[in-house]
Amino acid sequence: MQDGSASPLSPEAPSSPAAAEAPVDARGPEADIVSTHVLVPEEQVQKLRELARRTRIHQSEYLREAVDDLLGKYGRANPKPEGQS
């Protein structure tokens, strides 16, 4: 939407004019990207910024990789049926 009616948090609203023209994420055009907000200790933020600067890989890519790793570790466990421990 270019009429300005989209919320800054809506998926249709690009975060910057350049974002509207940016190539689609490497995961493919079917991947919906959603903005989120998390609180992270300052020390971790500084280390992540330095890593991203050194490697020229965006911080967001590292964070998506970390979420994938956590989901792989914790998210794939089959829930136990009720009554079992």
N, CA, C and O atoms as CSV, one atom per row, in Angstrom:
chain,resi,resn,atom,element,x,y,z
A,1,MET,N,N,0.833,-1.180,0.000
A,1,MET,CA,C,0.000,0.000,0.000
A,1,MET,C,C,0.875,1.239,0.000
A,1,MET,O,O,1.757,1.384,0.846
A,2,GLN,N,N,0.641,2.094,-0.908
A,2,GLN,CA,C,1.406,3.306,-1.000
A,2,GLN,C,C,0.618,4.520,-0.555
A,2,GLN,O,O,1.148,5.631,-0.580
A,3,ASP,N,N,-0.644,4.346,-0.143
A,3,ASP,CA,C,-1.477,5.486,0.223
A,3,ASP,C,C,-1.242,5.961,1.642
A,3,ASP,O,O,-1.885,6.916,2.077
A,4,GLY,N,N,-0.339,5.323,2.381
A,4,GLY,CA,C,-0.022,5.749,3.725
A,4,GLY,C,C,-0.983,5.229,4.780
A,4,GLY,O,O,-0.851,5.578,5.953
A,5,SER,N,N,-1.955,4.397,4.387
A,5,SER,CA,C,-2.921,3.906,5.360
A,5,SER,C,C,-2.431,2.696,6.132
A,5,SER,O,O,-3.050,2.312,7.124
A,6,ALA,N,N,-1.337,2.087,5.703
A,6,ALA,CA,C,-0.825,0.894,6.374
A,6,ALA,C,C,-0.122,1.280,7.666
A,6,ALA,O,O,0.567,2.297,7.739
A,7,SER,N,N,-0.306,0.464,8.661
A,7,SER,CA,C,0.381,0.648,9.935
A,7,SER,C,C,1.862,0.364,9.739
A,7,SER,O,O,2.214,-0.450,8.885
A,8,PRO,N,N,2.750,1.012,10.508
A,8,PRO,CA,C,4.173,0.711,10.402
A,8,PRO,C,C,4.483,-0.738,10.734
A,8,PRO,O,O,5.534,-1.244,10.341
A,9,LEU,N,N,3.589,-1.422,11.452
A,9,LEU,CA,C,3.834,-2.803,11.829
A,9,LEU,C,C,3.158,-3.786,10.889
A,9,LEU,O,O,3.349,-4.994,11.028
A,10,SER,N,N,2.377,-3.302,9.942
A,10,SER,CA,C,1.685,-4.213,9.041
A,10,SER,C,C,2.659,-4.784,8.033
A,10,SER,O,O,3.629,-4.122,7.665
A,11,PRO,N,N,2.414,-6.017,7.576
A,11,PRO,CA,C,3.325,-6.652,6.622
A,11,PRO,C,C,3.435,-5.898,5.307
A,11,PRO,O,O,4.450,-6.007,4.619
A,12,GLU,N,N,2.387,-5.118,4.936
A,12,GLU,CA,C,2.421,-4.404,3.673
A,12,GLU,C,C,3.328,-3.187,3.709
A,12,GLU,O,O,3.774,-2.714,2.664
A,13,ALA,N,N,3.603,-2.682,4.893
A,13,ALA,CA,C,4.370,-1.446,5.008
A,13,ALA,C,C,5.850,-1.749,5.080
A,13,ALA,O,O,6.306,-2.345,6.056
A,14,PRO,N,N,6.631,-1.347,4.049
A,14,PRO,CA,C,8.076,-1.562,4.112
A,14,PRO,C,C,8.686,-0.662,5.169
A,14,PRO,O,O,8.177,0.429,5.427
A,15,SER,N,N,9.778,-1.112,5.783
A,15,SER,CA,C,10.420,-0.347,6.841
A,15,SER,C,C,11.167,0.853,6.274
A,15,SER,O,O,11.422,1.818,6.994
A,16,SER,N,N,11.517,0.805,5.002
A,16,SER,CA,C,12.178,1.914,4.342
A,16,SER,C,C,11.900,1.809,2.853
A,16,SER,O,O,11.505,0.742,2.381
A,17,PRO,N,N,12.095,2.891,2.094
A,17,PRO,CA,C,11.874,2.809,0.652
A,17,PRO,C,C,12.744,1.744,0.010
A,17,PRO,O,O,12.299,1.070,-0.919
A,18,ALA,N,N,13.972,1.576,0.478
A,18,ALA,CA,C,14.860,0.563,-0.089
A,18,ALA,C,C,14.339,-0.842,0.187
A,18,ALA,O,O,14.552,-1.748,-0.618
A,19,ALA,N,N,13.656,-1.034,1.320
A,19,ALA,CA,C,13.136,-2.359,1.667
A,19,ALA,C,C,12.083,-2.806,0.678
A,19,ALA,O,O,11.935,-4.004,0.436
A,20,ALA,N,N,11.348,-1.874,0.101
A,20,ALA,CA,C,10.315,-2.228,-0.856
A,20,ALA,C,C,10.930,-2.799,-2.126
A,20,ALA,O,O,10.292,-3.584,-2.827
A,21,GLU,N,N,12.166,-2.409,-2.428
A,21,GLU,CA,C,12.825,-2.858,-3.641
A,21,GLU,C,C,13.836,-3.969,-3.379
A,21,GLU,O,O,14.461,-4.460,-4.319
A,22,ALA,N,N,14.008,-4.369,-2.142
A,22,ALA,CA,C,15.008,-5.373,-1.787
A,22,ALA,C,C,14.607,-6.725,-2.351
A,22,ALA,O,O,13.417,-7.019,-2.461
A,23,PRO,N,N,15.592,-7.560,-2.712
A,23,PRO,CA,C,15.266,-8.890,-3.214
A,23,PRO,C,C,14.584,-9.728,-2.141
A,23,PRO,O,O,14.752,-9.488,-0.946
A,24,VAL,N,N,13.819,-10.707,-2.584
A,24,VAL,CA,C,13.112,-11.594,-1.672
A,24,VAL,C,C,14.121,-12.424,-0.900
A,24,VAL,O,O,15.161,-12.798,-1.442
A,25,ASP,N,N,13.827,-12.714,0.353
A,25,ASP,CA,C,14.679,-13.524,1.217
A,25,ASP,C,C,15.062,-14.824,0.510
A,25,ASP,O,O,14.299,-15.335,-0.310
A,26,ALA,N,N,16.230,-15.350,0.824
A,26,ALA,CA,C,16.741,-16.567,0.189
A,26,ALA,C,C,15.840,-17.767,0.436
A,26,ALA,O,O,15.951,-18.767,-0.274
A,27,ARG,N,N,14.938,-17.696,1.435
A,27,ARG,CA,C,14.053,-18.813,1.717
A,27,ARG,C,C,12.930,-18.916,0.691
A,27,ARG,O,O,12.193,-19.901,0.694
A,28,GLY,N,N,12.785,-17.942,-0.170
A,28,GLY,CA,C,11.798,-18.017,-1.232
A,28,GLY,C,C,10.690,-16.999,-1.074
A,28,GLY,O,O,10.474,-16.454,0.009
A,29,PRO,N,N,9.985,-16.748,-2.175
A,29,PRO,CA,C,8.934,-15.726,-2.155
A,29,PRO,C,C,7.745,-16.111,-1.286
A,29,PRO,O,O,6.988,-15.236,-0.864
A,30,GLU,N,N,7.560,-17.414,-1.007
A,30,GLU,CA,C,6.421,-17.840,-0.197
A,30,GLU,C,C,6.627,-17.580,1.290
A,30,GLU,O,O,5.679,-17.680,2.069
A,31,ALA,N,N,7.841,-17.251,1.692
A,31,ALA,CA,C,8.130,-17.011,3.114
A,31,ALA,C,C,7.634,-15.631,3.507
A,31,ALA,O,O,8.081,-14.626,2.954
A,32,ASP,N,N,6.711,-15.577,4.459
A,32,ASP,CA,C,6.238,-14.300,4.981
A,32,ASP,C,C,7.199,-13.838,6.057
A,32,ASP,O,O,7.517,-14.588,6.979
A,33,ILE,N,N,7.657,-12.613,5.941
A,33,ILE,CA,C,8.563,-12.045,6.920
A,33,ILE,C,C,7.754,-11.117,7.821
A,33,ILE,O,O,7.022,-10.256,7.334
A,34,VAL,N,N,7.885,-11.292,9.119
A,34,VAL,CA,C,7.152,-10.507,10.104
A,34,VAL,C,C,8.153,-9.830,11.024
A,34,VAL,O,O,9.126,-10.445,11.459
A,35,SER,N,N,7.913,-8.582,11.313
A,35,SER,CA,C,8.756,-7.855,12.243
A,35,SER,C,C,8.364,-8.219,13.669
A,35,SER,O,O,7.182,-8.371,13.978
A,36,THR,N,N,9.364,-8.359,14.532
A,36,THR,CA,C,9.101,-8.652,15.934
A,36,THR,C,C,10.055,-7.835,16.790
A,36,THR,O,O,11.034,-7.287,16.283
A,37,HIS,N,N,9.782,-7.755,18.052
A,37,HIS,CA,C,10.601,-6.968,18.969
A,37,HIS,C,C,11.002,-7.861,20.139
A,37,HIS,O,O,10.156,-8.490,20.773
A,38,VAL,N,N,12.287,-7.906,20.411
A,38,VAL,CA,C,12.770,-8.684,21.551
A,38,VAL,C,C,13.745,-7.835,22.353
A,38,VAL,O,O,14.387,-6.932,21.818
A,39,LEU,N,N,13.845,-8.134,23.632
A,39,LEU,CA,C,14.812,-7.469,24.492
A,39,LEU,C,C,16.019,-8.383,24.639
A,39,LEU,O,O,15.884,-9.549,25.011
A,40,VAL,N,N,17.195,-7.848,24.347
A,40,VAL,CA,C,18.427,-8.627,24.347
A,40,VAL,C,C,19.453,-7.867,25.186
A,40,VAL,O,O,19.549,-6.644,25.083
A,41,PRO,N,N,20.222,-8.581,26.016
A,41,PRO,CA,C,21.255,-7.901,26.800
A,41,PRO,C,C,22.236,-7.141,25.895
A,41,PRO,O,O,22.601,-7.615,24.820
A,42,GLU,N,N,22.646,-5.970,26.347
A,42,GLU,CA,C,23.525,-5.096,25.558
A,42,GLU,C,C,24.789,-5.825,25.097
A,42,GLU,O,O,25.241,-5.626,23.969
A,43,GLU,N,N,25.358,-6.662,25.956
A,43,GLU,CA,C,26.583,-7.387,25.580
A,43,GLU,C,C,26.344,-8.288,24.362
A,43,GLU,O,O,27.190,-8.367,23.471
A,44,GLN,N,N,25.202,-8.959,24.327
A,44,GLN,CA,C,24.887,-9.815,23.175
A,44,GLN,C,C,24.671,-8.988,21.920
A,44,GLN,O,O,25.091,-9.385,20.833
A,45,VAL,N,N,24.022,-7.848,22.062
A,45,VAL,CA,C,23.787,-6.968,20.915
A,45,VAL,C,C,25.124,-6.503,20.341
A,45,VAL,O,O,25.312,-6.522,19.125
A,46,GLN,N,N,26.042,-6.093,21.193
A,46,GLN,CA,C,27.351,-5.633,20.728
A,46,GLN,C,C,28.100,-6.752,20.008
A,46,GLN,O,O,28.705,-6.523,18.961
A,47,LYS,N,N,28.059,-7.953,20.565
A,47,LYS,CA,C,28.747,-9.085,19.940
A,47,LYS,C,C,28.109,-9.442,18.599
A,47,LYS,O,O,28.811,-9.758,17.639
A,48,LEU,N,N,26.787,-9.392,18.536
A,48,LEU,CA,C,26.090,-9.694,17.280
A,48,LEU,C,C,26.417,-8.646,16.217
A,48,LEU,O,O,26.652,-8.991,15.059
A,49,ARG,N,N,26.434,-7.370,16.605
A,49,ARG,CA,C,26.784,-6.301,15.658
A,49,ARG,C,C,28.187,-6.496,15.109
A,49,ARG,O,O,28.420,-6.359,13.908
A,50,GLU,N,N,29.121,-6.816,15.998
A,50,GLU,CA,C,30.510,-7.017,15.570
A,50,GLU,C,C,30.618,-8.233,14.640
A,50,GLU,O,O,31.315,-8.181,13.627
A,51,LEU,N,N,29.940,-9.304,14.979
A,51,LEU,CA,C,29.948,-10.491,14.113
A,51,LEU,C,C,29.393,-10.151,12.737
A,51,LEU,O,O,29.972,-10.527,11.717
A,52,ALA,N,N,28.274,-9.442,12.710
A,52,ALA,CA,C,27.656,-9.059,11.434
A,52,ALA,C,C,28.580,-8.148,10.629
A,52,ALA,O,O,28.681,-8.284,9.410
A,53,ARG,N,N,29.242,-7.237,11.299
A,53,ARG,CA,C,30.167,-6.337,10.613
A,53,ARG,C,C,31.343,-7.108,10.011
A,53,ARG,O,O,31.726,-6.889,8.862
A,54,ARG,N,N,31.903,-8.011,10.811
A,54,ARG,CA,C,33.060,-8.798,10.352
A,54,ARG,C,C,32.716,-9.708,9.192
A,54,ARG,O,O,33.492,-9.827,8.244
A,55,THR,N,N,31.573,-10.345,9.256
A,55,THR,CA,C,31.218,-11.357,8.271
A,55,THR,C,C,30.376,-10.822,7.118
A,55,THR,O,O,30.192,-11.497,6.105
A,56,ARG,N,N,29.861,-9.590,7.286
A,56,ARG,CA,C,28.983,-8.979,6.287
A,56,ARG,C,C,27.702,-9.781,6.081
A,56,ARG,O,O,27.134,-9.802,4.988
A,57,ILE,N,N,27.263,-10.431,7.138
A,57,ILE,CA,C,25.979,-11.145,7.146
A,57,ILE,C,C,25.066,-10.370,8.088
A,57,ILE,O,O,25.454,-10.049,9.212
A,58,HIS,N,N,23.865,-10.074,7.633
A,58,HIS,CA,C,22.940,-9.267,8.422
A,58,HIS,C,C,22.618,-9.918,9.768
A,58,HIS,O,O,22.520,-11.140,9.885
A,59,GLN,N,N,22.459,-9.063,10.774
A,59,GLN,CA,C,22.071,-9.535,12.094
A,59,GLN,C,C,20.780,-10.335,12.024
A,59,GLN,O,O,20.642,-11.351,12.705
A,60,SER,N,N,19.845,-9.890,11.217
A,60,SER,CA,C,18.557,-10.580,11.103
A,60,SER,C,C,18.728,-12.005,10.595
A,60,SER,O,O,17.987,-12.901,11.001
A,61,GLU,N,N,19.687,-12.222,9.719
A,61,GLU,CA,C,19.930,-13.580,9.223
A,61,GLU,C,C,20.454,-14.473,10.350
A,61,GLU,O,O,20.040,-15.626,10.474
A,62,TYR,N,N,21.360,-13.944,11.165
A,62,TYR,CA,C,21.843,-14.707,12.308
A,62,TYR,C,C,20.712,-15.009,13.294
A,62,TYR,O,O,20.643,-16.108,13.845
A,63,LEU,N,N,19.836,-14.045,13.512
A,63,LEU,CA,C,18.729,-14.262,14.450
A,63,LEU,C,C,17.746,-15.295,13.910
A,63,LEU,O,O,17.244,-16.119,14.675
A,64,ARG,N,N,17.460,-15.267,12.602
A,64,ARG,CA,C,16.586,-16.298,12.019
A,64,ARG,C,C,17.223,-17.676,12.143
A,64,ARG,O,O,16.534,-18.658,12.416
A,65,GLU,N,N,18.536,-17.750,11.942
A,65,GLU,CA,C,19.246,-19.023,12.097
A,65,GLU,C,C,19.155,-19.519,13.537
A,65,GLU,O,O,18.961,-20.711,13.775
A,66,ALA,N,N,19.295,-18.605,14.498
A,66,ALA,CA,C,19.205,-18.990,15.917
A,66,ALA,C,C,17.811,-19.509,16.249
A,66,ALA,O,O,17.673,-20.485,16.986
A,67,VAL,N,N,16.778,-18.866,15.711
A,67,VAL,CA,C,15.409,-19.332,15.958
A,67,VAL,C,C,15.216,-20.712,15.344
A,67,VAL,O,O,14.620,-21.588,15.970
A,68,ASP,N,N,15.712,-20.915,14.129
A,68,ASP,CA,C,15.617,-22.243,13.509
A,68,ASP,C,C,16.304,-23.302,14.363
A,68,ASP,O,O,15.775,-24.399,14.545
A,69,ASP,N,N,17.482,-22.975,14.887
A,69,ASP,CA,C,18.211,-23.922,15.747
A,69,ASP,C,C,17.409,-24.262,17.001
A,69,ASP,O,O,17.320,-25.426,17.393
A,70,LEU,N,N,16.822,-23.232,17.632
A,70,LEU,CA,C,16.025,-23.469,18.841
A,70,LEU,C,C,14.782,-24.292,18.532
A,70,LEU,O,O,14.417,-25.176,19.307
A,71,LEU,N,N,14.136,-24.017,17.424
A,71,LEU,CA,C,12.954,-24.801,17.064
A,71,LEU,C,C,13.336,-26.247,16.761
A,71,LEU,O,O,12.587,-27.174,17.069
A,72,GLY,N,N,14.493,-26.427,16.162
A,72,GLY,CA,C,14.973,-27.780,15.920
A,72,GLY,C,C,15.267,-28.517,17.210
A,72,GLY,O,O,15.027,-29.719,17.323
A,73,LYS,N,N,15.784,-27.791,18.171
A,73,LYS,CA,C,16.142,-28.398,19.449
A,73,LYS,C,C,14.919,-28.664,20.325
A,73,LYS,O,O,14.805,-29.733,20.923
A,74,TYR,N,N,14.007,-27.698,20.402
A,74,TYR,CA,C,12.877,-27.799,21.323
A,74,TYR,C,C,11.521,-27.966,20.635
A,74,TYR,O,O,10.597,-28.522,21.230
A,75,GLY,N,N,11.391,-27.509,19.430
A,75,GLY,CA,C,10.089,-27.458,18.788
A,75,GLY,C,C,9.641,-28.726,18.107
A,75,GLY,O,O,8.469,-28.843,17.750
A,76,ARG,N,N,10.519,-29.672,17.914
A,76,ARG,CA,C,10.149,-30.873,17.173
A,76,ARG,C,C,9.802,-32.049,18.066
A,76,ARG,O,O,9.428,-33.113,17.573
A,77,ALA,N,N,9.921,-31.871,19.371
A,77,ALA,CA,C,9.608,-32.973,20.288
A,77,ALA,C,C,8.118,-33.268,20.219
A,77,ALA,O,O,7.294,-32.354,20.251
A,78,ASN,N,N,7.782,-34.531,20.125
A,78,ASN,CA,C,6.370,-34.926,20.099
A,78,ASN,C,C,5.772,-34.751,21.474
A,78,ASN,O,O,6.328,-35.238,22.459
A,79,PRO,N,N,4.638,-34.057,21.560
A,79,PRO,CA,C,4.004,-33.912,22.880
A,79,PRO,C,C,3.523,-35.274,23.369
A,79,PRO,O,O,3.058,-36.111,22.595
A,80,LYS,N,N,3.650,-35.466,24.678
A,80,LYS,CA,C,3.208,-36.742,25.268
A,80,LYS,C,C,1.705,-36.721,25.412
A,80,LYS,O,O,1.125,-35.686,25.741
A,81,PRO,N,N,1.059,-37.860,25.167
A,81,PRO,CA,C,-0.401,-37.917,25.354
A,81,PRO,C,C,-0.764,-37.601,26.805
A,81,PRO,O,O,0.036,-37.827,27.713
A,82,GLU,N,N,-1.963,-37.083,27.014
A,82,GLU,CA,C,-2.408,-36.719,28.361
A,82,GLU,C,C,-2.333,-37.937,29.286
A,82,GLU,O,O,-2.633,-39.063,28.891
A,83,GLY,N,N,-1.931,-37.680,30.502
A,83,GLY,CA,C,-1.850,-38.752,31.493
A,83,GLY,C,C,-0.507,-39.438,31.543
A,83,GLY,O,O,-0.255,-40.230,32.450
A,84,GLN,N,N,0.372,-39.151,30.582
A,84,GLN,CA,C,1.710,-39.755,30.602
A,84,GLN,C,C,2.715,-38.701,30.991
A,84,GLN,O,O,2.547,-37.527,30.661
A,85,SER,N,N,3.763,-39.105,31.693
A,85,SER,CA,C,4.790,-38.137,32.075
A,85,SER,C,C,6.135,-38.579,31.605
A,85,SER,O,O,7.127,-37.887,31.836
